[in-house]
């Protein structure tokens, strides 16, 4: 792997962490990325959808997300050979490199309803006039920061926690328990 082709909305680069806090060693992000991704999908009436700027301004998405008709959480796998999520969401058209700086993006309809174009077919049934926004999570962030159970501070690598706080533009707290709570509270604004 070695290249991060999707953006986690919490930590940005979906890395795996070798945590050595317990043995006093130095923690390290291995940089290989992750193949799995968790998506929160928000289905809006077109008139209620977030503005296009929401992919760069999370507050705009958060202000609109309560108007979603429904929300679904899906687990997908990233196909590194095709540079695409499986099942497909036309991800590569929207969420690569600078096109998805925050891991918050609008799902794109296929160019041709019959799927004969170069893009992958959309695997969501979208009624006319409905818009879907996605929020991406690497599995590590989803479990630690969006999961129903808050982990104990010792269950989360400090390096990962600091990466998440930096990407979420939080001022890091001095103690790990407070920082964990701050990150979970910030992530909850995109989910609840």
N, C-alpha and C positions, 0 to 999 in steps of 0.2 A: 504494500500500500504506500505509505510514506507521504501521500498528498491528501489534504483535507478537502474533499469535494462537497461536503455539506457543512452548514454552520449550525452549531448548537446555540439555542437562544440564551443559554445560561453561561457556558464557558467559552464559547466561540469555536475553538478547534476541538473536535471530539477525540481527545487523547485518552490513553489509558495511563494510570499512575502507579508507579512502584513506590509504595509508602513505607518509609523506614523510621517513622516516628517512634515506634515501640522499641526498636533496637538502637536508637540514637544515631542512625545513619542519615544520609541525605536523600530526600525524596526526589523523584525524577518522573517527568512526563516522557513516555517513550516515543511520542511523535508518530506512531504508526496509524493513528486514526481508529475509527470503529466502523464496522459494517452495519450495525443495527442502529435504528433511529426510532424514536417514539414521536408521533405527530398528534397534536391536538388540532382537530379540524373544526372550524367555526363556519356554519352555514348561515349566510345573511340574505335577506331580500336586498336587491341591488341598491335600493334607496337608503338602506340602513347600514351598508357596508362601510368599513373604514376608508378614509381617503388613500390615494395611491402613496402618499408620503409616509404612511404607517410602516412601510418596510424599512424606513430609516429613522422613524421617530416612534419608539414603542409606546409612548404616552398616547399617541393618536389611536393606535390599535386598542390599548387598554380602555380608552374612553368609549370606544364603540363596541367592544366585545360583548357587553351585556345585552345588546340588541340582537344577538345571534338567535336564529330560530331554533337551532339545535347545535350540540357539540358532540363530536366523536373523538375518541382516542384510539389511534391505530399504531401497531408496531409494524415496521417495514424493515427491509434489508437493503443495503446499498450495493448495487451491482457495479463493481469497480471496472469491469470490462466495458460495460455500456454507459457508465457514468450516469446512472439513473436509479431511482428508487424502484423497488419491486414490492408490492404492485405499483405501477407507474402513476405519477402525478404530474407528468411533464416537468419534472423537477429541474432538469438541466437548463431549461429555457429561462428559469427565474433565479435559481438559487446557487449559481456558481460564482466564485470569486467576488467581485465587488457588487454583483447583482443581489446579493443576500447578506448584507453586513451584520444583520441582527438575528437571523434565524426566524424571522417573522416575514411571511411572504404570501402573495395572492396566488392561488392555484390557477393555472392557465387552461383554457379550453383548447382542444385540438384545433388546428387550422382547418381541417376537413372532418366533418362528422363521421365519414366512413373510415377514417384513420389511415388513408393512403399517403399521407404526407411523411416527411422525414422524422417528425416528432413522434414520440411514443403516445399511444392512445391514453386518454384520461380514463381512469378506472372508477370514477365517481359518477353517479347518476345526478346530473344537475338540471333541475327544471329551468325553463326559460325565466330570466330575471333573477336568478339566484347566483350569488357570488360566494366563493369559499376562500377563507384565509387559513393558513397553517402556521403553527408554531412548532419548531423543531427542538427536540431534546436528544442528546446522546443518552444511552441507557444509564450511565453513571450519574449524570445530573438528574435525570427523571427520578431515579430511586432516592437519591439523597435530598433533593430540593423540591420535588413536586409530588412525591409519594405520600400516601396517607399517613404513614408512620414517620415521625421525625427521628432520624438516627441520633445516637449519642455522639458527642463531639469526637470521641476516640474512633468512631467508625468512618469518619470522613478525613481524607488526607488534607492537611493544611495547605499544601501546594495547590490542590484542586480547589479548595475553598477560596484561596486568594485569587486564582484565575477567574473563578465565577464572580467574585466581588468586583474585580477590576473590569470585567466585561459588562457587568450590570451598573457600572459607574457608582459603586457604593464606596463610602469612606470606611476603610477597614477598621473594625473594632479591635481593641487591644487583646481581648480574650477570644478563644476559639468558639466557645458556646454562644457568645453574643453574635459573633460573625455568622455562625450557622443560622441562628434565628433571623438575622437581618436578610440573608440570602433567601431563605424560605419565604419570608414575608414579601420580598420583592417579586419572587417568582409567582406567588399566589395572585398578584395583581393581574397576571396574564391568563389565569386559569379560572378564577371563581366568578 
